[in-house]
Amino acid sequence: MIKPRTFLLTIALVLAVAIPRIGLGQIAPDISPFTASYPAVALAGFLWGLGPAILALLCSTAVA
């Protein structure tokens, strides 16, 4: 069973990746907005399973 804590950690992981990506967008605007999201989605899936990986994908899409 997936604990609610894993969903909070997934959101924190996506935010930890998105905040530097927003700053990097100011320096190099031609980089794909989803480049930094791939490791976050893969790590969430590897550590916590499919549900948190889908949440990471949706949150990454919303942030980008």
CHARMM-style PDB file with segment names, atoms N, HN, CA, C and O in Angstrom:
ATOM      1  N   MET     1       0.840  -1.184   0.000  1.00  0.00      PROA
ATOM      2  CA  MET     1       0.000   0.000   0.000  1.00  0.00      PROA
ATOM      3  C   MET     1       0.881   1.242   0.000  1.00  0.00      PROA
ATOM      4  O   MET     1       1.885   1.310   0.709  1.00  0.00      PROA
ATOM      5  N   ILE     2       0.495   2.205  -0.794  1.00  0.00      PROA
ATOM      6  HN  ILE     2      -0.321   2.149  -1.370  1.00  0.00      PROA
ATOM      7  CA  ILE     2       1.256   3.444  -0.902  1.00  0.00      PROA
ATOM      8  C   ILE     2       0.852   4.390   0.216  1.00  0.00      PROA
ATOM      9  O   ILE     2      -0.333   4.654   0.424  1.00  0.00      PROA
ATOM     10  N   LYS     3       1.828   4.889   0.920  1.00  0.00      PROA
ATOM     11  HN  LYS     3       2.790   4.675   0.751  1.00  0.00      PROA
ATOM     12  CA  LYS     3       1.566   5.795   2.036  1.00  0.00      PROA
ATOM     13  C   LYS     3       1.407   7.228   1.516  1.00  0.00      PROA
ATOM     14  O   LYS     3       2.018   7.588   0.510  1.00  0.00      PROA
ATOM     15  N   PRO     4       0.598   8.040   2.187  1.00  0.00      PROA
ATOM     16  CA  PRO     4       0.434   9.438   1.761  1.00  0.00      PROA
ATOM     17  C   PRO     4       1.748  10.220   1.795  1.00  0.00      PROA
ATOM     18  O   PRO     4       1.914  11.192   1.059  1.00  0.00      PROA
ATOM     19  N   ARG     5       2.672   9.800   2.642  1.00  0.00      PROA
ATOM     20  HN  ARG     5       2.538   9.010   3.241  1.00  0.00      PROA
ATOM     21  CA  ARG     5       3.957  10.485   2.725  1.00  0.00      PROA
ATOM     22  C   ARG     5       4.719  10.427   1.399  1.00  0.00      PROA
ATOM     23  O   ARG     5       5.442  11.361   1.052  1.00  0.00      PROA
ATOM     24  N   THR     6       4.552   9.329   0.661  1.00  0.00      PROA
ATOM     25  HN  THR     6       3.965   8.570   0.943  1.00  0.00      PROA
ATOM     26  CA  THR     6       5.269   9.209  -0.611  1.00  0.00      PROA
ATOM     27  C   THR     6       4.773  10.229  -1.627  1.00  0.00      PROA
ATOM     28  O   THR     6       5.551  10.704  -2.455  1.00  0.00      PROA
ATOM     29  N   PHE     7       3.492  10.571  -1.575  1.00  0.00      PROA
ATOM     30  HN  PHE     7       2.860  10.185  -0.903  1.00  0.00      PROA
ATOM     31  CA  PHE     7       2.973  11.578  -2.497  1.00  0.00      PROA
ATOM     32  C   PHE     7       3.521  12.961  -2.148  1.00  0.00      PROA
ATOM     33  O   PHE     7       3.814  13.754  -3.043  1.00  0.00      PROA
ATOM     34  N   LEU     8       3.659  13.252  -0.868  1.00  0.00      PROA
ATOM     35  HN  LEU     8       3.421  12.609  -0.141  1.00  0.00      PROA
ATOM     36  CA  LEU     8       4.261  14.524  -0.459  1.00  0.00      PROA
ATOM     37  C   LEU     8       5.730  14.585  -0.855  1.00  0.00      PROA
ATOM     38  O   LEU     8       6.215  15.628  -1.293  1.00  0.00      PROA
ATOM     39  N   LEU     9       6.433  13.477  -0.704  1.00  0.00      PROA
ATOM     40  HN  LEU     9       6.039  12.629  -0.349  1.00  0.00      PROA
ATOM     41  CA  LEU     9       7.832  13.437  -1.121  1.00  0.00      PROA
ATOM     42  C   LEU     9       7.969  13.578  -2.632  1.00  0.00      PROA
ATOM     43  O   LEU     9       8.931  14.176  -3.114  1.00  0.00      PROA
ATOM     44  N   THR    10       7.017  13.033  -3.378  1.00  0.00      PROA
ATOM     45  HN  THR    10       6.236  12.548  -2.986  1.00  0.00      PROA
ATOM     46  CA  THR    10       7.035  13.173  -4.834  1.00  0.00      PROA
ATOM     47  C   THR    10       6.858  14.622  -5.242  1.00  0.00      PROA
ATOM     48  O   THR    10       7.563  15.107  -6.127  1.00  0.00      PROA
ATOM     49  N   ILE    11       5.924  15.320  -4.608  1.00  0.00      PROA
ATOM     50  HN  ILE    11       5.351  14.925  -3.890  1.00  0.00      PROA
ATOM     51  CA  ILE    11       5.711  16.738  -4.922  1.00  0.00      PROA
ATOM     52  C   ILE    11       6.952  17.544  -4.550  1.00  0.00      PROA
ATOM     53  O   ILE    11       7.346  18.452  -5.282  1.00  0.00      PROA
ATOM     54  N   ALA    12       7.567  17.216  -3.418  1.00  0.00      PROA
ATOM     55  HN  ALA    12       7.247  16.479  -2.823  1.00  0.00      PROA
ATOM     56  CA  ALA    12       8.794  17.908  -3.018  1.00  0.00      PROA
ATOM     57  C   ALA    12       9.925  17.641  -4.003  1.00  0.00      PROA
ATOM     58  O   ALA    12      10.724  18.532  -4.291  1.00  0.00      PROA
ATOM     59  N   LEU    13       9.995  16.430  -4.515  1.00  0.00      PROA
ATOM     60  HN  LEU    13       9.345  15.706  -4.281  1.00  0.00      PROA
ATOM     61  CA  LEU    13      11.013  16.086  -5.509  1.00  0.00      PROA
ATOM     62  C   LEU    13      10.816  16.883  -6.787  1.00  0.00      PROA
ATOM     63  O   LEU    13      11.779  17.402  -7.351  1.00  0.00      PROA
ATOM     64  N   VAL    14       9.589  16.980  -7.242  1.00  0.00      PROA
ATOM     65  HN  VAL    14       8.807  16.558  -6.784  1.00  0.00      PROA
ATOM     66  CA  VAL    14       9.305  17.741  -8.467  1.00  0.00      PROA
ATOM     67  C   VAL    14       9.625  19.218  -8.263  1.00  0.00      PROA
ATOM     68  O   VAL    14      10.184  19.860  -9.153  1.00  0.00      PROA
ATOM     69  N   LEU    15       9.277  19.756  -7.108  1.00  0.00      PROA
ATOM     70  HN  LEU    15       8.822  19.235  -6.385  1.00  0.00      PROA
ATOM     71  CA  LEU    15       9.594  21.162  -6.836  1.00  0.00      PROA
ATOM     72  C   LEU    15      11.102  21.383  -6.727  1.00  0.00      PROA
ATOM     73  O   LEU    15      11.613  22.416  -7.158  1.00  0.00      PROA
ATOM     74  N   ALA    16      11.806  20.420  -6.156  1.00  0.00      PROA
ATOM     75  HN  ALA    16      11.390  19.581  -5.806  1.00  0.00      PROA
ATOM     76  CA  ALA    16      13.260  20.537  -6.055  1.00  0.00      PROA
ATOM     77  C   ALA    16      13.924  20.539  -7.426  1.00  0.00      PROA
ATOM     78  O   ALA    16      15.003  21.108  -7.592  1.00  0.00      PROA
ATOM     79  N   VAL    17      13.297  19.914  -8.394  1.00  0.00      PROA
ATOM     80  HN  VAL    17      12.420  19.451  -8.259  1.00  0.00      PROA
ATOM     81  CA  VAL    17      13.827  19.911  -9.753  1.00  0.00      PROA
ATOM     82  C   VAL    17      13.343  21.141 -10.532  1.00  0.00      PROA
ATOM     83  O   VAL    17      14.077  21.679 -11.360  1.00  0.00      PROA
ATOM     84  N   ALA    18      12.113  21.581 -10.267  1.00  0.00      PROA
ATOM     85  HN  ALA    18      11.516  21.144  -9.594  1.00  0.00      PROA
ATOM     86  CA  ALA    18      11.511  22.656 -11.055  1.00  0.00      PROA
ATOM     87  C   ALA    18      12.083  24.022 -10.722  1.00  0.00      PROA
ATOM     88  O   ALA    18      12.226  24.859 -11.613  1.00  0.00      PROA
ATOM     89  N   ILE    19      12.410  24.265  -9.474  1.00  0.00      PROA
ATOM     90  HN  ILE    19      12.293  23.584  -8.750  1.00  0.00      PROA
ATOM     91  CA  ILE    19      12.899  25.593  -9.088  1.00  0.00      PROA
ATOM     92  C   ILE    19      14.234  25.921  -9.774  1.00  0.00      PROA
ATOM     93  O   ILE    19      14.361  27.012 -10.331  1.00  0.00      PROA
ATOM     94  N   PRO    20      15.224  25.034  -9.758  1.00  0.00      PROA
ATOM     95  CA  PRO    20      16.448  25.356 -10.522  1.00  0.00      PROA
ATOM     96  C   PRO    20      16.204  25.420 -12.031  1.00  0.00      PROA
ATOM     97  O   PRO    20      16.869  26.173 -12.743  1.00  0.00      PROA
ATOM     98  N   ARG    21      15.242  24.621 -12.515  1.00  0.00      PROA
ATOM     99  HN  ARG    21      14.702  24.009 -11.937  1.00  0.00      PROA
ATOM    100  CA  ARG    21      14.946  24.637 -13.951  1.00  0.00      PROA
ATOM    101  C   ARG    21      14.387  25.996 -14.370  1.00  0.00      PROA
ATOM    102  O   ARG    21      14.701  26.477 -15.459  1.00  0.00      PROA
ATOM    103  N   ILE    22      13.578  26.612 -13.540  1.00  0.00      PROA
ATOM    104  HN  ILE    22      13.323  26.221 -12.656  1.00  0.00      PROA
ATOM    105  CA  ILE    22      13.034  27.929 -13.851  1.00  0.00      PROA
ATOM    106  C   ILE    22      14.175  28.947 -13.912  1.00  0.00      PROA
ATOM    107  O   ILE    22      14.200  29.805 -14.794  1.00  0.00      PROA
ATOM    108  N   GLY    23      15.112  28.848 -12.979  1.00  0.00      PROA
ATOM    109  HN  GLY    23      15.092  28.151 -12.262  1.00  0.00      PROA
ATOM    110  CA  GLY    23      16.268  29.740 -13.014  1.00  0.00      PROA
ATOM    111  C   GLY    23      17.153  29.492 -14.212  1.00  0.00      PROA
ATOM    112  O   GLY    23      17.715  30.428 -14.780  1.00  0.00      PROA
ATOM    113  N   LEU    24      17.282  28.225 -14.605  1.00  0.00      PROA
ATOM    114  HN  LEU    24      16.825  27.464 -14.144  1.00  0.00      PROA
ATOM    115  CA  LEU    24      18.081  27.892 -15.775  1.00  0.00      PROA
ATOM    116  C   LEU    24      17.430  28.398 -17.051  1.00  0.00      PROA
ATOM    117  O   LEU    24      18.117  28.692 -18.030  1.00  0.00      PROA
ATOM    118  N   GLY    25      16.113  28.499 -17.042  1.00  0.00      PROA
ATOM    119  HN  GLY    25      15.556  28.261 -16.247  1.00  0.00      PROA
ATOM    120  CA  GLY    25      15.401  29.027 -18.207  1.00  0.00      PROA
ATOM    121  C   GLY    25      15.753  30.469 -18.506  1.00  0.00      PROA
ATOM    122  O   GLY    25      15.636  30.910 -19.649  1.00  0.00      PROA
ATOM    123  N   GLN    26      16.180  31.208 -17.502  1.00  0.00      PROA
ATOM    124  HN  GLN    26      16.275  30.849 -16.573  1.00  0.00      PROA
ATOM    125  CA  GLN    26      16.603  32.583 -17.713  1.00  0.00      PROA
ATOM    126  C   GLN    26      17.965  32.640 -18.406  1.00  0.00      PROA
ATOM    127  O   GLN    26      18.237  33.553 -19.187  1.00  0.00      PROA
ATOM    128  N   ILE    27      18.814  31.660 -18.113  1.00  0.00      PROA
ATOM    129  HN  ILE    27      18.594  30.919 -17.479  1.00  0.00      PROA
ATOM    130  CA  ILE    27      20.161  31.634 -18.686  1.00  0.00      PROA
ATOM    131  C   ILE    27      20.165  31.005 -20.076  1.00  0.00      PROA
ATOM    132  O   ILE    27      20.774  31.540 -21.003  1.00  0.00      PROA
ATOM    133  N   ALA    28      19.491  29.881 -20.217  1.00  0.00      PROA
ATOM    134  HN  ALA    28      18.996  29.446 -19.465  1.00  0.00      PROA
ATOM    135  CA  ALA    28      19.463  29.139 -21.487  1.00  0.00      PROA
ATOM    136  C   ALA    28      18.012  28.839 -21.852  1.00  0.00      PROA
ATOM    137  O   ALA    28      17.517  27.754 -21.549  1.00  0.00      PROA
ATOM    138  N   PRO    29      17.327  29.772 -22.492  1.00  0.00      PROA
ATOM    139  CA  PRO    29      15.897  29.574 -22.770  1.00  0.00      PROA
ATOM    140  C   PRO    29      15.584  28.524 -23.830  1.00  0.00      PROA
ATOM    141  O   PRO    29      14.426  28.133 -23.973  1.00  0.00      PROA
ATOM    142  N   ASP    30      16.577  28.061 -24.573  1.00  0.00      PROA
ATOM    143  HN  ASP    30      17.518  28.379 -24.458  1.00  0.00      PROA
ATOM    144  CA  ASP    30      16.305  27.100 -25.641  1.00  0.00      PROA
ATOM    145  C   ASP    30      16.322  25.647 -25.177  1.00  0.00      PROA
ATOM    146  O   ASP    30      16.097  24.748 -25.988  1.00  0.00      PROA
ATOM    147  N   ILE    31      16.581  25.394 -23.903  1.00  0.00      PROA
ATOM    148  HN  ILE    31      16.764  26.124 -23.245  1.00  0.00      PROA
ATOM    149  CA  ILE    31      16.569  24.029 -23.365  1.00  0.00      PROA
ATOM    150  C   ILE    31      15.114  23.581 -23.174  1.00  0.00      PROA
ATOM    151  O   ILE    31      14.258  24.365 -22.764  1.00  0.00      PROA
ATOM    152  N   SER    32      14.858  22.319 -23.476  1.00  0.00      PROA
ATOM    153  HN  SER    32      15.554  21.682 -23.808  1.00  0.00      PROA
ATOM    154  CA  SER    32      13.515  21.771 -23.319  1.00  0.00      PROA
ATOM    155  C   SER    32      13.034  21.883 -21.873  1.00  0.00      PROA
ATOM    156  O   SER    32      13.800  21.601 -20.951  1.00  0.00      PROA
ATOM    157  N   PRO    33      11.787  22.288 -21.658  1.00  0.00      PROA
ATOM    158  CA  PRO    33      11.308  22.442 -20.279  1.00  0.00      PROA
ATOM    159  C   PRO    33      11.163  21.124 -19.525  1.00  0.00      PROA
ATOM    160  O   PRO    33      11.078  21.127 -18.297  1.00  0.00      PROA
ATOM    161  N   PHE    34      11.134  20.007 -20.233  1.00  0.00      PROA
ATOM    162  HN  PHE    34      11.204  20.005 -21.231  1.00  0.00      PROA
ATOM    163  CA  PHE    34      10.939  18.713 -19.579  1.00  0.00      PROA
ATOM    164  C   PHE    34      12.248  17.982 -19.301  1.00  0.00      PROA
ATOM    165  O   PHE    34      12.226  16.878 -18.756  1.00  0.00      PROA
ATOM    166  N   THR    35      13.380  18.568 -19.659  1.00  0.00      PROA
ATOM    167  HN  THR    35      13.397  19.464 -20.101  1.00  0.00      PROA
ATOM    168  CA  THR    35      14.662  17.892 -19.486  1.00  0.00      PROA
ATOM    169  C   THR    35      14.937  17.557 -18.028  1.00  0.00      PROA
ATOM    170  O   THR    35      15.400  16.456 -17.728  1.00  0.00      PROA
ATOM    171  N   ALA    36      14.668  18.466 -17.133  1.00  0.00      PROA
ATOM    172  HN  ALA    36      14.292  19.360 -17.376  1.00  0.00      PROA
ATOM    173  CA  ALA    36      14.931  18.223 -15.714  1.00  0.00      PROA
ATOM    174  C   ALA    36      13.871  17.322 -15.088  1.00  0.00      PROA
ATOM    175  O   ALA    36      14.101  16.760 -14.017  1.00  0.00      PROA
ATOM    176  N   SER    37      12.731  17.174 -15.724  1.00  0.00      PROA
ATOM    177  HN  SER    37      12.543  17.631 -16.594  1.00  0.00      PROA
ATOM    178  CA  SER    37      11.647  16.382 -15.152  1.00  0.00      PROA
ATOM    179  C   SER    37      11.845  14.874 -15.322  1.00  0.00      PROA
ATOM    180  O   SER    37      11.313  14.091 -14.536  1.00  0.00      PROA
ATOM    181  N   TYR    38      12.592  14.469 -16.323  1.00  0.00      PROA
ATOM    182  HN  TYR    38      13.024  15.106 -16.962  1.00  0.00      PROA
ATOM    183  CA  TYR    38      12.776  13.037 -16.561  1.00  0.00      PROA
ATOM    184  C   TYR    38      13.372  12.310 -15.356  1.00  0.00      PROA
ATOM    185  O   TYR    38      12.849  11.268 -14.961  1.00  0.00      PROA
ATOM    186  N   PRO    39      14.454  12.829 -14.758  1.00  0.00      PROA
ATOM    187  CA  PRO    39      14.990  12.117 -13.584  1.00  0.00      PROA
ATOM    188  C   PRO    39      14.029  12.097 -12.399  1.00  0.00      PROA
ATOM    189  O   PRO    39      14.008  11.126 -11.643  1.00  0.00      PROA
ATOM    190  N   ALA    40      13.242  13.142 -12.227  1.00  0.00      PROA
ATOM    191  HN  ALA    40      13.259  13.930 -12.841  1.00  0.00      PROA
ATOM    192  CA  ALA    40      12.300  13.175 -11.103  1.00  0.00      PROA
ATOM    193  C   ALA    40      11.218  12.110 -11.271  1.00  0.00      PROA
ATOM    194  O   ALA    40      10.858  11.431 -10.310  1.00  0.00      PROA
ATOM    195  N   VAL    41      10.708  11.965 -12.470  1.00  0.00      PROA
ATOM    196  HN  VAL    41      11.001  12.517 -13.252  1.00  0.00      PROA
ATOM    197  CA  VAL    41       9.675  10.963 -12.729  1.00  0.00      PROA
ATOM    198  C   VAL    41      10.260   9.557 -12.596  1.00  0.00      PROA
ATOM    199  O   VAL    41       9.634   8.671 -12.014  1.00  0.00      PROA
ATOM    200  N   ALA    42      11.456   9.359 -13.135  1.00  0.00      PROA
ATOM    201  HN  ALA    42      11.965  10.079 -13.607  1.00  0.00      PROA
ATOM    202  CA  ALA    42      12.092   8.039 -13.044  1.00  0.00      PROA
ATOM    203  C   ALA    42      12.422   7.679 -11.596  1.00  0.00      PROA
ATOM    204  O   ALA    42      12.233   6.536 -11.178  1.00  0.00      PROA
ATOM    205  N   LEU    43      12.910   8.645 -10.840  1.00  0.00      PROA
ATOM    206  HN  LEU    43      13.063   9.573 -11.179  1.00  0.00      PROA
ATOM    207  CA  LEU    43      13.261   8.378  -9.448  1.00  0.00      PROA
ATOM    208  C   LEU    43      12.014   8.097  -8.613  1.00  0.00      PROA
ATOM    209  O   LEU    43      12.026   7.200  -7.771  1.00  0.00      PROA
ATOM    210  N   ALA    44      10.944   8.849  -8.835  1.00  0.00      PROA
ATOM    211  HN  ALA    44      10.934   9.578  -9.520  1.00  0.00      PROA
ATOM    212  CA  ALA    44       9.697   8.597  -8.110  1.00  0.00      PROA
ATOM    213  C   ALA    44       9.157   7.203  -8.440  1.00  0.00      PROA
ATOM    214  O   ALA    44       8.681   6.494  -7.554  1.00  0.00      PROA
ATOM    215  N   GLY    45       9.231   6.821  -9.691  1.00  0.00      PROA
ATOM    216  HN  GLY    45       9.618   7.398 -10.411  1.00  0.00      PROA
ATOM    217  CA  GLY    45       8.769   5.492 -10.084  1.00  0.00      PROA
ATOM    218  C   GLY    45       9.628   4.384  -9.499  1.00  0.00      PROA
ATOM    219  O   GLY    45       9.117   3.347  -9.076  1.00  0.00      PROA
ATOM    220  N   PHE    46      10.932   4.607  -9.478  1.00  0.00      PROA
ATOM    221  HN  PHE    46      11.347   5.450  -9.821  1.00  0.00      PROA
ATOM    222  CA  PHE    46      11.838   3.585  -8.952  1.00  0.00      PROA
ATOM    223  C   PHE    46      11.686   3.429  -7.442  1.00  0.00      PROA
ATOM    224  O   PHE    46      11.684   2.313  -6.924  1.00  0.00      PROA
ATOM    225  N   LEU    47      11.560   4.549  -6.743  1.00  0.00      PROA
ATOM    226  HN  LEU    47      11.561   5.456  -7.164  1.00  0.00      PROA
ATOM    227  CA  LEU    47      11.508   4.486  -5.285  1.00  0.00      PROA
ATOM    228  C   LEU    47      10.133   4.121  -4.746  1.00  0.00      PROA
ATOM    229  O   LEU    47      10.025   3.347  -3.795  1.00  0.00      PROA
ATOM    230  N   TRP    48       9.066   4.679  -5.353  1.00  0.00      PROA
ATOM    231  HN  TRP    48       9.154   5.308  -6.126  1.00  0.00      PROA
ATOM    232  CA  TRP    48       7.746   4.575  -4.729  1.00  0.00      PROA
ATOM    233  C   TRP    48       6.681   3.915  -5.596  1.00  0.00      PROA
ATOM    234  O   TRP    48       5.594   3.631  -5.092  1.00  0.00      PROA
ATOM    235  N   GLY    49       6.936   3.664  -6.850  1.00  0.00      PROA
ATOM    236  HN  GLY    49       7.819   3.895  -7.259  1.00  0.00      PROA
ATOM    237  CA  GLY    49       5.974   2.941  -7.670  1.00  0.00      PROA
ATOM    238  C   GLY    49       5.242   3.788  -8.692  1.00  0.00      PROA
ATOM    239  O   GLY    49       5.592   4.941  -8.946  1.00  0.00      PROA
ATOM    240  N   LEU    50       4.218   3.186  -9.270  1.00  0.00      PROA
ATOM    241  HN  LEU    50       3.933   2.249  -9.064  1.00  0.00      PROA
ATOM    242  CA  LEU    50       3.507   3.793 -10.389  1.00  0.00      PROA
ATOM    243  C   LEU    50       2.697   5.031 -10.000  1.00  0.00      PROA
ATOM    244  O   LEU    50       2.712   6.030 -10.721  1.00  0.00      PROA
ATOM    245  N   GLY    51       1.998   4.976  -8.882  1.00  0.00      PROA
ATOM    246  HN  GLY    51       1.986   4.165  -8.297  1.00  0.00      PROA
ATOM    247  CA  GLY    51       1.155   6.105  -8.476  1.00  0.00      PROA
ATOM    248  C   GLY    51       1.941   7.397  -8.291  1.00  0.00      PROA
ATOM    249  O   GLY    51       1.575   8.418  -8.874  1.00  0.00      PROA
ATOM    250  N   PRO    52       3.014   7.385  -7.495  1.00  0.00      PROA
ATOM    251  CA  PRO    52       3.825   8.587  -7.364  1.00  0.00      PROA
ATOM    252  C   PRO    52       4.501   9.009  -8.672  1.00  0.00      PROA
ATOM    253  O   PRO    52       4.714  10.201  -8.896  1.00  0.00      PROA
ATOM    254  N   ALA    53       4.839   8.056  -9.530  1.00  0.00      PROA
ATOM    255  HN  ALA    53       4.667   7.088  -9.348  1.00  0.00      PROA
ATOM    256  CA  ALA    53       5.436   8.411 -10.819  1.00  0.00      PROA
ATOM    257  C   ALA    53       4.431   9.160 -11.694  1.00  0.00      PROA
ATOM    258  O   ALA    53       4.794  10.118 -12.376  1.00  0.00      PROA
ATOM    259  N   ILE    54       3.188   8.733 -11.676  1.00  0.00      PROA
ATOM    260  HN  ILE    54       2.893   7.955 -11.122  1.00  0.00      PROA
ATOM    261  CA  ILE    54       2.160   9.448 -12.439  1.00  0.00      PROA
ATOM    262  C   ILE    54       1.938  10.830 -11.851  1.00  0.00      PROA
ATOM    263  O   ILE    54       1.763  11.798 -12.591  1.00  0.00      PROA
ATOM    264  N   LEU    55       1.942  10.931 -10.535  1.00  0.00      PROA
ATOM    265  HN  LEU    55       2.084  10.145  -9.934  1.00  0.00      PROA
ATOM    266  CA  LEU    55       1.810  12.250  -9.892  1.00  0.00      PROA
ATOM    267  C   LEU    55       2.984  13.138 -10.270  1.00  0.00      PROA
ATOM    268  O   LEU    55       2.785  14.322 -10.544  1.00  0.00      PROA
ATOM    269  N   ALA    56       4.191  12.609 -10.293  1.00  0.00      PROA
ATOM    270  HN  ALA    56       4.352  11.647 -10.070  1.00  0.00      PROA
ATOM    271  CA  ALA    56       5.366  13.395 -10.698  1.00  0.00      PROA
ATOM    272  C   ALA    56       5.247  13.851 -12.140  1.00  0.00      PROA
ATOM    273  O   ALA    56       5.620  14.976 -12.473  1.00  0.00      PROA
ATOM    274  N   LEU    57       4.734  12.989 -12.989  1.00  0.00      PROA
ATOM    275  HN  LEU    57       4.432  12.075 -12.719  1.00  0.00      PROA
ATOM    276  CA  LEU    57       4.531  13.354 -14.395  1.00  0.00      PROA
ATOM    277  C   LEU    57       3.524  14.488 -14.522  1.00  0.00      PROA
ATOM    278  O   LEU    57       3.755  15.438 -15.270  1.00  0.00      PROA
ATOM    279  N   LEU    58       2.423  14.401 -13.809  1.00  0.00      PROA
ATOM    280  HN  LEU    58       2.236  13.629 -13.202  1.00  0.00      PROA
ATOM    281  CA  LEU    58       1.396  15.440 -13.877  1.00  0.00      PROA
ATOM    282  C   LEU    58       1.886  16.752 -13.277  1.00  0.00      PROA
ATOM    283  O   LEU    58       1.628  17.822 -13.829  1.00  0.00      PROA
ATOM    284  N   CYS    59       2.584  16.679 -12.161  1.00  0.00      PROA
ATOM    285  HN  CYS    59       2.794  15.810 -11.712  1.00  0.00      PROA
ATOM    286  CA  CYS    59       3.119  17.903 -11.539  1.00  0.00      PROA
ATOM    287  C   CYS    59       4.194  18.542 -12.412  1.00  0.00      PROA
ATOM    288  O   CYS    59       4.259  19.766 -12.522  1.00  0.00      PROA
ATOM    289  N   SER    60       5.030  17.724 -13.027  1.00  0.00      PROA
ATOM    290  HN  SER    60       4.977  16.730 -12.938  1.00  0.00      PROA
ATOM    291  CA  SER    60       6.060  18.258 -13.911  1.00  0.00      PROA
ATOM    292  C   SER    60       5.450  18.944 -15.126  1.00  0.00      PROA
ATOM    293  O   SER    60       5.945  19.975 -15.583  1.00  0.00      PROA
ATOM    294  N   THR    61       4.382  18.372 -15.638  1.00  0.00      PROA
ATOM    295  HN  THR    61       3.980  17.535 -15.267  1.00  0.00      PROA
ATOM    296  CA  THR    61       3.692  18.995 -16.763  1.00  0.00      PROA
ATOM    297  C   THR    61       3.069  20.320 -16.365  1.00  0.00      PROA
ATOM    298  O   THR    61       3.098  21.280 -17.135  1.00  0.00      PROA
ATOM    299  N   ALA    62       2.506  20.379 -15.169  1.00  0.00      PROA
ATOM    300  HN  ALA    62       2.482  19.600 -14.543  1.00  0.00      PROA
ATOM    301  CA  ALA    62       1.901  21.618 -14.710  1.00  0.00      PROA
ATOM    302  C   ALA    62       2.945  22.704 -14.476  1.00  0.00      PROA
ATOM    303  O   ALA    62       2.691  23.879 -14.744  1.00  0.00      PROA
ATOM    304  N   VAL    63       4.113  22.320 -13.978  1.00  0.00      PROA
ATOM    305  HN  VAL    63       4.319  21.367 -13.760  1.00  0.00      PROA
ATOM    306  CA  VAL    63       5.157  23.304 -13.702  1.00  0.00      PROA
ATOM    307  C   VAL    63       5.797  23.811 -14.991  1.00  0.00      PROA
ATOM    308  O   VAL    63       6.140  24.989 -15.101  1.00  0.00      PROA
ATOM    309  N   ALA    64       5.954  22.922 -15.956  1.00  0.00      PROA
ATOM    310  HN  ALA    64       5.676  21.966 -15.867  1.00  0.00      PROA
ATOM    311  CA  ALA    64       6.606  23.310 -17.212  1.00  0.00      PROA
ATOM    312  C   ALA    64       5.692  24.220 -17.985  1.00  0.00      PROA
ATOM    313  OT1 ALA    64       6.045  24.666 -19.077  1.00  0.00      PROA
TER     314      ALA     64
END
